[in-house]
Amino acid sequence: MDFNVKKLASDAGVFFTRAVQFTEEKLGQAEKTELDAHLENLLARADCTKNWTEKIYRQTEILLQPNPIDHTGARIEEFFYEKLDKKIPSRITNGELLGQYMQDAANDFGAATPYGSTLMKVGEYQRKLGETEREFMQTSAISFLTPLRNFLEGDWRTISRERRLLENRRLDLDVCKARLKKAKVAEAKASAMPDFQETRPRNYVLSASASALWSEEVSKAEHELRVAQTEFDRQAEVTRLLLEGISSTHVNHLRCLHEFVEAQATYYAQCHRLMQELQRELARFPNTFTVTPSISAGPSGVAQSAMPAAPHSKAMEADGLKIEEVQAPAAGTRKAKVLYDYDAADATELSLMADELITVYTVPGMDPDWLIGERGNQKGKVPVTYLELLS
């Protein structure tokens, strides 16, 4: 193995001097070359662009792949396929999987039964929704996610590399400035005229020799400073050109953002259309189910029901009752305690307040989920599930 000891020692020396310069700057013991205001603004703008682009990219990925576990697995799978230079397979969406489950259940329950046929139809549309979602995810990944990822993994890496190189050039420049400053101070001390009465002749020779050495050191330091300044200026210009390209990045990302919004609008419009079609399809199915919760009085006389929710008032319109024409029967009225507050949906119903007592009764042909309630001169329909029958 070709092992260059001199190069290794040189690199270690450069790294050490840079580390010393950086530490002294942080401690306030060394001067630091400041970048011009325009370059500083470009650097701040680039950092802001990188940070927000990364956040938007990650959150968009989560939006398109909500489940963190599935998302992590999908990313690992994509990584391996990219390394193998193979096409990433199309993954089934949650909507498609739900639709498949519904259709499989319909086959088990019997596709000819009302429940089975409805499951089959809903499952069909769930699969269509899933396919639409998959198309949206693919379109968004190509038109929006890919450009953002290319910036983060391509342009930003180049900018970061050049920024690190610029920082190294700045440290080298400040090291040369400090070296030149020390050399000039030492040269000034060495060239100071000695006292002829107190200094031996031998010291004159030594002083002259030291002055010549320091003059040579100053010349060398000035040459290194000119080289370092040239390299710093060149690197600053390269970094500036790259940072000014952030404006083009913004323009590109703006176009991608418009495409993403267009894809979203198309996706939601297709979902809305599919759901409307599904509702029309279900409306053609025979309405063979009737929900009639069983009401039974327990030992305490409380009406038992699955949940204390009032049916919609539209279901009550079918009984054709006119509340003002209903008369209380001579026998069969009962007292009831109101369990929950209830706001009347229309003029045929009676609003209720929790813990109040009302008189209730039923009339022939009335929906069993409702009773006629009276409170003073007020009368109207009341839901049974909101009452506790007392007597």
Order of alpha helices (4+ residues) and beta strands (2+ residues): alpha-alpha-alpha-alpha-alpha-alpha-alpha-alpha-alpha-alpha-beta-beta-beta-beta-beta
